[in-house]
Amino acid sequence: MASASVPQVAAGFPSPADDALEAGLDLHAQLIAHPSSTFLLRVNGESMLAAGIHHDDLLLVDRSLEPRPGRVVVAVLDGAFTLKRLERHRGRLRLQAAHPDYPPLEIEHCGELQIWGVATHVIHPL
């Protein structure tokens, strides 16, 4: 997501560093479109590793976004949070992990389920 207010860095050949410096970067403005409905959660577990979401990462979740297939969502399943990708498979919705050790959760076979929010950004150390 390139923005006029965010300096860019070349991933190929180096460019003069002074050209990329800019004062006053506001991460809140860059990462949070809907402040009143955005929450920060800490990831616990490894079911979304292949999606680039690791244990102990920080996750920005926007509760105002529509949970559509293809999006990573936070769901409440039988009173506990779970993080999965919402998918349509053979005409049915399911929650799909991004790790081979975790089977998909067919929504119609889940107990009490609510899509709580849509993950928008993940923050983790390199």
SULWOCOR-V79712 format. One record per residue. N is the residue number from 1. RES is the residue in one letter. PSI is psi in whole degrees, -180 to 180 (999 if undefined). NEAR is the number of other ideal C-beta (glycine too) atoms within 12 Angstrom. D_CENTER is the distance of its C-alpha to the mean C-alpha in Angstrom with 2 decimals. Layout:
n:res:psi:near:d_center
N:RES:PSI:NEAR:D_CENTER
N:RES:PSI:NEAR:D_CENTER
This chain:
n:res:psi:near:d_center
1:M:98:11:14.33
2:A:143:9:17.90
3:S:149:14:19.48
4:A:-25:10:23.11
5:S:0:15:22.44
6:V:125:18:20.42
7:P:148:20:22.65
8:Q:153:17:22.06
9:V:135:16:22.85
10:A:131:12:24.66
11:A:1:7:23.30
12:G:-109:7:26.76
13:F:144:7:29.96
14:P:151:10:30.03
15:S:159:14:30.69
16:P:127:11:32.51
17:A:-35:12:30.20
18:D:-26:8:31.95
19:D:-24:12:30.86
20:A:-7:14:27.17
21:L:138:14:27.74
22:E:137:17:26.89
23:A:150:7:27.35
24:G:45:12:25.24
25:L:125:16:21.58
26:D:100:14:19.65
27:L:-34:16:16.00
28:H:-47:15:15.74
29:A:-33:13:17.00
30:Q:-33:21:14.84
31:L:-18:25:11.37
32:I:107:22:12.23
33:A:-33:19:13.80
34:H:82:18:14.74
35:P:-39:16:15.74
36:S:-14:10:17.44
37:S:14:17:14.59
38:T:135:24:11.70
39:F:155:24:11.37
40:L:124:23:10.50
41:L:151:29:10.19
42:R:131:21:11.26
43:V:135:31:10.20
44:N:109:19:13.47
45:G:178:24:14.27
46:E:17:21:13.80
47:S:-11:28:12.97
48:M:25:31:9.83
49:L:-45:21:11.75
50:A:-14:18:12.40
51:A:4:26:8.83
52:G:17:20:9.10
53:I:116:34:7.59
54:H:162:25:10.89
55:H:134:19:12.96
56:D:1:16:13.26
57:D:159:27:10.19
58:L:137:23:9.17
59:L:126:35:5.93
60:L:128:32:6.41
61:V:126:35:6.76
62:D:117:30:9.25
63:R:-10:26:11.93
64:S:-12:18:13.91
65:L:148:24:11.98
66:E:128:14:13.51
67:P:96:29:11.89
68:R:155:15:13.19
69:P:137:22:13.52
70:G:-22:18:11.20
71:R:149:27:8.01
72:V:128:39:5.64
73:V:155:41:7.27
74:V:122:38:8.80
75:A:153:34:12.44
76:V:114:22:15.64
77:L:114:23:18.02
78:D:41:13:21.52
79:G:-1:13:20.53
80:A:143:17:17.84
81:F:144:27:14.03
82:T:147:34:12.29
83:L:119:42:8.83
84:K:168:42:9.41
85:R:131:35:9.27
86:L:124:33:11.75
87:E:154:25:14.68
88:R:123:19:18.23
89:H:118:18:20.75
90:R:42:10:24.45
91:G:1:11:24.06
92:R:149:18:22.17
93:L:143:28:18.63
94:R:164:26:17.07
95:L:119:39:14.07
96:Q:125:32:13.73
97:A:163:27:12.80
98:A:49:26:12.26
99:H:131:22:15.37
100:P:-19:12:18.94
101:D:-6:12:20.12
102:Y:116:22:18.10
103:P:157:14:19.55
104:P:154:25:17.89
105:L:112:28:18.40
106:E:122:21:20.50
107:I:-40:28:19.78
108:E:-17:14:23.47
109:H:-1:14:24.43
110:C:156:23:22.09
111:G:-129:16:23.78
112:E:118:11:22.59
113:L:136:27:19.05
114:Q:132:21:17.09
115:I:116:31:13.67
116:W:-35:29:12.77
117:G:174:30:9.79
118:V:128:32:6.89
119:A:133:40:3.28
120:T:-33:29:4.33
121:H:151:26:4.52
122:V:141:27:5.31
123:I:120:22:9.07
124:H:154:18:11.55
125:P:153:9:15.22
126:L:999:6:16.82
